[in-house]
Amino acid sequence: MADKTESPAQSVVRIILTGGPGGGKSSALATLRDHLSKTGYQVIVVPENSTTLLNNSGGYDAAWHGTERHVMMQTLFLRFQLYQEEIYNSWPNLRPERPHIILQDRGCLDGRLFCTEEQWEKVLTNVGIKEEDLLHRYDLIIHMTSAASGLEEAYDYGPGSSNPARYHTPEQARVADELAQKTYEKHPHVRVIPNFSRFSAKMQALVNSVSQALKVDGLSVGRTKELLSATSTDSLMKAWPAEVDCEVHDILVTFRDGNRHESIRKRSLFPRRCHYGSGSSEPQKTEQTTGTVAPVAQTDTPQVIFEYRSHHKYTTRRVLTPEGYTLLQQSWKATAVEVVKRVFCFSWQGHHFELNCYMDASGKELPASHELGGKQVLDRPENAPIPPWLPSVCEGQDDIDGSQESSPSDGAKKPPTRKLSRNDTAMVAALLTDPLTAESKGAKRGLEEIAESEGHSKEEVDSTPTPFAVAPEPPSE
């Protein structure tokens, strides 16, 4: 029973790092701890319990594999994990005035990765808990792809290795990696961090993903959206305060078809931070575009990120290679629905804001008959004021950020439902085209096309729900 004198912490975000062995989770914890601590969070790190237990108990006995002793070991791991989480989850109450992030090296469901289905059912029965109850203990799932999936030469295990407690062969690690994605795929917030040729690039992708989730996706604070009157980029920048930095992202969103169950995204981040208001000279434009949103001046080639998203009941994000992106773009050409989005990202008074401007695929402004015609969308924290230099708020606007899911019929309290997908982006796509009758081939087929572009056979794809490739390096945050 909790101490009644405790004062609950105001903001606690629980993040777990999962994936097959050898994904860099221990290094990721250290990287995130250092980064998030510098941004004002009180960070609590929960270590992986299995390594601690095995290192201090003589290690894993290979004779246990496939026997009841393996089930017994996994039962002990799960009980220890639940007890450990209870203690760490209560610790933020000692500093209730601070926003907290709890970083975990694996979670309660990770034991499933190292059990057969029958063994795992026995473990759950032994502990007296259901799998769905374990899934929603966390706010964000970060899948760190095992080095065994695509970078086998970097995978290390067994006696004499950097991690002698790791007993899984590369093949076993790959199987566990695939199972990890399947195990957590029903969680509403999943990010997949692929392998990179340089490990530092993988860590940068991790930091980018977690920062985006905390700033924009409503994990640390609730967020809301406002419709603002549209204005040109030139007018907006002229009014922009010189002391407020603004990054500009141009995003081409391509939905596979009118069902909008899958999309690919090409995000171009302009390297020059844009502010030239308050008497500063306006930079020279590099091209002309018709419509409300004019081009943003740049002096260097923008950094580009390619991404695939599956927008079924839950959304999962995956970094793409340029080749995978191009192949999907070409194969979807006959049924694709495209939206162009320009996003102005900035911080003001300690809050993160995003101002979204939408265009059709040709770069023209949306027609007046469109729900977002002549408007822009401001994504802001619920408790943050609207910056005074932005265009005026449109009157009589409806909630444009509602979830596409219906409320539960049993009256149960729902977990946070703000999805990683952009509902207003999907709405723009829906209103730009008549509903298409062609059924989506599904995320599996989309990933088959990605895999084929990267040299994987169909048989490999059939045995691998989500094939991995070594991804291009991400830009710094």
C-alpha positions in Angstrom: 0.0 0.0 0.0 1.4 3.4 -1.0 2.4 5.9 1.7 -0.4 8.5 1.8 2.2 11.2 2.5 3.7 10.7 -0.9 3.2 13.4 -3.5 2.8 11.9 -7.0 5.3 13.1 -9.5 3.7 15.5 -12.1 5.3 14.0 -15.2 6.7 10.5 -15.6 7.4 8.9 -19.0 8.3 5.2 -19.1 10.5 4.1 -22.0 11.8 0.7 -22.6 14.6 -0.5 -25.0 13.9 -3.9 -26.5 15.1 -6.0 -29.4 17.2 -9.1 -30.0 20.6 -9.5 -28.2 23.4 -7.2 -29.4 21.3 -4.2 -30.4 23.3 -1.7 -28.4 20.7 -1.3 -25.6 23.3 -0.7 -22.8 25.0 2.0 -24.9 21.7 3.5 -25.8 20.7 3.8 -22.1 23.9 5.8 -21.4 23.4 8.0 -24.5 19.8 8.8 -23.7 20.6 9.4 -20.0 23.2 11.9 -20.8 21.1 13.7 -23.5 17.8 13.8 -21.6 19.5 14.9 -18.4 20.8 18.0 -20.2 17.3 18.9 -21.4 15.9 19.1 -17.9 14.6 15.6 -17.1 15.4 13.7 -14.0 16.4 10.4 -15.6 16.1 7.0 -13.8 17.8 4.0 -15.5 16.5 0.5 -14.8 19.2 -2.1 -15.6 18.5 -5.4 -17.3 17.9 -7.9 -14.5 18.7 -11.1 -16.4 22.4 -10.1 -17.0 22.8 -9.1 -13.3 21.3 -12.4 -12.1 23.3 -14.6 -14.5 26.6 -12.8 -13.9 26.2 -13.3 -10.2 24.9 -16.9 -10.2 27.2 -18.9 -12.4 25.6 -18.1 -15.7 23.2 -19.9 -17.9 23.4 -23.7 -18.1 22.9 -24.9 -21.6 21.3 -28.1 -20.2 18.3 -25.9 -19.1 17.4 -25.1 -22.7 14.0 -26.5 -23.6 13.3 -27.9 -20.1 11.2 -26.8 -17.1 14.3 -25.2 -15.5 14.3 -22.7 -18.4 10.7 -21.9 -17.6 11.6 -21.6 -13.9 14.4 -19.2 -14.8 12.1 -17.0 -16.9 9.5 -17.0 -14.2 12.1 -15.7 -11.7 13.2 -13.1 -14.3 9.6 -11.8 -14.7 8.9 -11.7 -10.9 12.1 -9.8 -10.4 11.3 -7.4 -13.2 7.8 -6.6 -11.8 9.2 -6.0 -8.3 12.1 -3.9 -9.7 9.7 -1.8 -11.8 7.4 -1.2 -8.8 10.4 0.3 -6.9 11.7 2.4 -9.7 8.2 3.7 -10.7 7.7 5.0 -7.1 11.1 6.7 -7.0 9.9 9.9 -8.9 7.6 10.7 -5.9 10.7 11.7 -4.0 11.1 14.6 -6.4 7.6 15.4 -7.5 8.5 18.8 -8.8 10.8 17.4 -11.5 9.7 15.8 -14.8 11.0 12.2 -14.9 11.9 9.7 -17.5 12.4 6.1 -16.6 14.6 4.3 -19.1 14.5 0.5 -19.0 16.9 -2.0 -20.5 14.1 -4.5 -21.5 10.7 -4.8 -20.0 8.4 -7.5 -18.6 7.4 -8.9 -22.0 11.0 -9.5 -23.1 11.1 -12.9 -21.6 8.8 -14.0 -24.4 11.7 -13.5 -26.8 13.6 -16.4 -25.2 10.7 -18.8 -24.7 8.5 -21.0 -26.9 4.8 -20.0 -26.9 4.1 -22.9 -24.6 6.9 -22.0 -22.2 5.8 -18.4 -22.1 2.2 -19.3 -21.2 3.6 -21.3 -18.3 5.6 -18.3 -17.2 2.5 -16.1 -17.2 0.5 -18.7 -15.4 3.2 -19.1 -12.7 3.3 -15.3 -12.1 -0.5 -14.9 -12.4 -0.6 -12.1 -15.0 -1.8 -11.6 -18.6 0.3 -10.4 -21.5 -2.0 -7.5 -22.3 -1.6 -6.2 -18.8 2.2 -6.1 -19.3 2.1 -4.3 -22.6 0.6 -1.1 -21.3 3.0 -0.6 -18.5 5.2 1.6 -20.8 4.7 4.8 -22.7 7.2 4.3 -25.5 8.8 1.2 -27.0 12.2 1.6 -28.7 13.2 -1.4 -30.7 17.0 -1.6 -31.1 17.7 -3.9 -34.0 20.2 -6.6 -33.2 23.6 -6.5 -34.9 22.9 -10.1 -35.9 20.3 -8.7 -38.3 22.4 -7.3 -41.1 25.7 -6.7 -39.2 26.6 -10.1 -38.0 30.3 -9.4 -38.0 29.6 -6.9 -35.1 27.6 -9.4 -33.1 29.6 -10.7 -30.0 28.6 -13.4 -27.6 29.8 -16.2 -25.3 33.0 -16.7 -23.1 35.8 -14.3 -24.0 33.4 -11.8 -25.7 32.5 -8.3 -24.6 29.3 -9.8 -23.0 30.1 -13.3 -21.8 26.6 -13.7 -20.2 25.1 -13.5 -23.7 24.6 -17.1 -24.8 22.5 -16.6 -28.0 24.0 -17.6 -31.4 23.5 -15.0 -34.3 20.6 -17.1 -35.6 18.9 -17.2 -32.2 19.5 -13.4 -31.9 17.8 -12.8 -35.2 14.8 -14.9 -34.2 14.5 -13.0 -30.9 14.8 -9.7 -32.8 11.9 -10.6 -35.1 9.8 -11.9 -32.2 10.4 -8.6 -30.2 8.7 -6.6 -33.0 5.8 -9.0 -33.0 5.5 -8.9 -29.2 5.3 -5.2 -29.0 3.5 -4.4 -32.3 0.2 -3.8 -30.5 1.6 -0.9 -28.4 0.5 2.5 -29.7 4.0 4.0 -29.6 6.8 2.0 -31.3 10.0 3.2 -32.9 12.3 0.9 -34.8 16.0 1.9 -34.8 17.8 0.0 -37.6 21.5 -0.8 -37.9 23.9 1.7 -39.4 27.4 1.3 -40.7 28.7 3.4 -37.8 27.4 2.8 -34.3 27.4 6.5 -33.5 24.9 7.0 -36.3 22.6 4.5 -34.7 22.8 6.4 -31.4 22.0 9.7 -33.2 18.9 8.1 -34.8 17.9 6.9 -31.3 18.2 10.4 -29.8 16.2 11.9 -32.7 13.4 9.4 -32.3 13.0 9.8 -28.5 13.3 13.6 -28.7 10.5 13.7 -31.4 8.3 11.5 -29.2 8.7 13.7 -26.2 8.4 17.0 -28.0 5.5 16.4 -30.4 3.8 13.1 -29.7 2.3 14.0 -26.4 4.2 11.6 -24.2 5.7 14.1 -21.7 2.8 16.6 -21.8 -0.6 16.7 -23.5 -0.7 18.5 -26.8 -3.4 20.2 -28.7 -3.8 21.7 -32.2 -5.2 25.1 -33.4 -6.3 26.2 -36.8 -4.6 29.5 -37.8 -5.2 31.7 -40.7 -2.7 31.0 -43.5 0.0 33.4 -44.5 2.9 33.2 -46.9 6.4 32.1 -45.7 7.8 35.5 -46.5 5.2 37.3 -44.3 5.6 34.8 -41.6 9.4 35.1 -41.5 9.3 38.9 -41.6 7.3 38.8 -38.4 9.5 36.2 -36.8 11.5 37.3 -33.7 15.2 37.2 -34.4 15.9 35.5 -31.0 13.6 32.5 -31.8 15.4 29.9 -33.9 13.2 28.0 -36.4 14.0 24.8 -38.2 12.1 24.1 -41.4 11.2 20.6 -42.5 9.7 19.9 -46.0 7.9 16.5 -45.9 6.5 14.6 -48.9 4.0 12.2 -47.6 3.0 9.4 -50.0 0.0 7.2 -48.9 -0.1 3.9 -50.7 -3.8 4.4 -51.7 -7.0 6.0 -50.5 -7.2 3.6 -47.5 -4.1 5.4 -46.0 -3.0 2.3 -44.1 0.6 2.7 -45.3 2.8 5.7 -46.1 6.4 6.6 -47.0 7.9 10.0 -46.1 10.7 12.0 -47.4 11.7 14.6 -44.8 14.1 17.3 -45.9 15.6 19.3 -43.0 17.1 22.6 -44.1 20.4 23.1 -42.4 20.1 26.9 -42.0 17.9 27.8 -39.1 15.4 30.4 -40.3 14.9 33.7 -38.6 15.2 37.0 -40.4 12.5 39.1 -38.8 12.9 42.1 -36.5 14.9 44.2 -39.0 17.0 41.4 -40.4 17.4 41.2 -44.2 15.3 38.6 -46.0 17.4 35.8 -47.6 17.2 35.3 -51.3 14.7 32.7 -52.5 16.1 29.9 -54.7 12.9 29.0 -56.6 9.3 30.1 -57.1 6.3 28.0 -56.1 2.7 28.9 -56.6 0.3 28.8 -53.6 0.4 30.0 -50.0 3.7 28.4 -49.0 6.7 29.8 -50.7 10.1 28.1 -50.7 12.5 28.7 -47.8 15.9 30.0 -48.7 18.9 27.6 -48.2 22.6 27.7 -48.9 23.4 24.1 -48.4 21.9 20.8 -49.5 19.2 19.7 -47.0 19.6 16.6 -44.9 17.1 14.0 -45.9 15.4 11.2 -43.9 13.3 8.4 -45.5 10.7 6.6 -43.5 8.0 3.9 -43.8 4.9 3.9 -41.6 2.2 1.3 -41.1 -1.0 3.1 -40.1 -3.2 0.2 -39.1 -4.7 0.0 -35.5 -1.3 1.2 -34.2 1.5 3.0 -36.0 5.1 1.8 -36.3 7.9 3.9 -37.8 10.9 2.5 -39.7 13.9 4.2 -41.3 14.3 3.4 -45.0 17.2 3.3 -47.3 16.9 5.7 -50.3 16.6 2.6 -52.6 13.8 1.2 -50.6 12.0 4.5 -50.6 12.3 4.9 -54.4 11.1 1.3 -55.0 8.0 1.8 -52.9 7.3 5.2 -54.5 7.4 3.7 -57.9 5.4 0.6 -57.1 2.6 2.7 -55.4 2.5 5.3 -58.3 -0.8 4.1 -59.8 -2.8 4.4 -56.5 -0.7 6.8 -54.4 -2.1 9.9 -52.7 0.5 12.6 -51.9 0.5 15.5 -49.6 3.3 18.1 -49.1 3.8 19.4 -45.6 6.1 22.3 -44.5 6.7 22.3 -40.8 8.2 25.2 -38.8 9.7 23.8 -35.6 10.7 26.1 -32.8 10.9 26.5 -29.0 9.5 29.5 -27.1 9.1 30.1 -23.4 10.3 26.5 -22.7 7.8 24.8 -25.0 8.1 23.1 -28.3 5.8 24.2 -31.2 5.2 23.0 -34.7 3.4 25.1 -37.3 2.2 22.8 -40.2 1.4 24.2 -43.7 -0.2 21.8 -46.2 -0.1 21.7 -50.0 -1.2 19.2 -52.7 1.4 17.1 -54.5 2.2 19.9 -57.0 3.0 22.4 -54.3 -0.2 24.4 -54.7 -2.3 25.7 -51.8 -5.3 23.7 -50.8 -8.6 24.8 -52.4 -10.9 27.0 -50.3 -13.4 24.1 -50.2 -10.9 22.0 -48.3 -11.3 21.9 -44.6 -7.7 23.2 -44.2 -7.9 25.6 -47.2 -6.5 28.9 -46.2 -5.4 27.6 -42.8 -2.3 26.3 -41.0 -2.2 23.9 -38.1 -0.3 24.9 -34.9 0.7 21.9 -32.7 1.5 23.1 -29.2 1.5 21.9 -25.6 -1.9 22.2 -23.9 -0.5 24.6 -21.2 1.4 26.8 -23.7 0.2 30.2 -25.0 0.0 30.8 -28.7 3.1 32.9 -29.8 1.9 36.4 -30.5 3.7 36.8 -33.9 1.8 33.9 -35.5 -1.4 34.4 -37.6 -4.7 34.7 -35.8 -6.7 31.7 -34.6 -9.6 30.7 -36.8 -13.0 31.0 -35.0 -15.4 28.1 -34.5 -12.9 25.3 -35.2 -13.6 21.7 -34.4 -11.2 19.3 -32.8 -8.9 18.2 -35.6 -6.8 15.9 -33.6 -9.3 13.2 -32.6 -8.3 9.6 -32.7 -9.7 7.4 -35.5 -10.4 4.8 -32.9 -13.8 4.5 -31.1 -14.0 4.7 -27.3 -14.1 1.4 -25.5 -17.6 0.2 -24.9 -16.9 -1.2 -21.4 -16.2 2.3 -20.0 -12.6 1.4 -19.1 -10.1 4.2 -19.0 -8.1 4.4 -22.2 -4.3 4.9 -22.3 -3.1 8.1 -24.1 -4.3 7.8 -27.6 -2.4 10.5 -29.4 -0.8 8.5 -32.2 2.5 9.0 -33.9 0.7 9.3 -37.2 -0.5 12.7 -38.2 -4.3 12.6 -38.3 -4.5 16.0 -40.0 -2.1 14.8 -42.8 -4.4 11.8 -43.4 -7.4 14.1 -43.5 -5.7 16.3 -46.1 -5.0 13.2 -48.2 -8.6 12.0 -47.8 -10.1 15.3 -49.0 -7.7 15.7 -51.9 -9.0 12.6 -53.7 -12.1 10.5 -54.0 -12.0 7.3 -52.0 -10.3 4.6 -53.9 -11.7 1.1 -54.1 -8.4 -0.6 -54.4 -7.6 -2.5 -51.2 -4.2 -1.9 -49.7 -1.9 -5.0 -50.0 -1.0 -4.5 -46.4 2.2 -3.7 -44.6 3.6 -7.2 -45.2 3.7 -6.6 -49.0 5.2 -3.1 -48.6 8.0 -4.6 -46.6 8.5 -7.4 -49.1 9.1 -4.6 -51.7 11.6 -2.9 -49.5 13.4 -6.2 -48.8 13.5 -7.1 -52.5 15.1 -3.8 -53.3 17.9 -4.5 -50.7 18.7 -8.0 -52.0 16.5 -10.2 -49.8 14.6 -13.1 -51.3 10.9 -13.6 -50.9 11.6 -16.7 -48.8 13.6 -14.5 -46.4 10.8 -12.0 -46.2 8.2 -14.7 -45.5 10.2 -15.9 -42.5 11.0 -12.4 -41.3 8.0 -10.1 -40.5 10.1 -6.9 -40.7 13.4 -7.3 -42.7 16.2 -4.9 -41.7 18.8 -3.1 -43.8 21.7 -1.0 -42.8 20.2 2.4 -43.0 21.7 5.8 -44.2 23.0 7.9 -41.4 20.5 10.3 -39.8 21.1 14.0 -39.4 21.9 15.4 -36.0 19.0 16.6 -34.0 
